[in-house]
């Protein structure tokens, strides 16, 4: 029984890692597009600082939600640095920037 539970845990982690990896390019492009506009810096570059799979806030028999990949992306260029949190819903094609934190 313990072996079966361990196998399920490993499969869940692989699935989450695959989900994050599939969403990362779109999340990066979303952060860069916003940052380049806000910073007025077409040459700004970004790097993923952290990523995680976030479960729906509301769960239960009558409340369905969608899990999402969430990335914290640092963008630097033209003497400025900003941090963006980008969310990518499961099953969706796009991502959206939740906020930016100027540095």
Secondary structure as GFF3:
##gff-version 3
##sequence-region A 1 103
A	DSSP	alpha_helix	2	39	.	.	.	ID=ss1
A	DSSP	beta_strand	45	54	.	.	.	ID=ss2
A	DSSP	beta_strand	68	77	.	.	.	ID=ss3
A	DSSP	beta_strand	80	89	.	.	.	ID=ss4
A	DSSP	beta_strand	96	102	.	.	.	ID=ss5
###
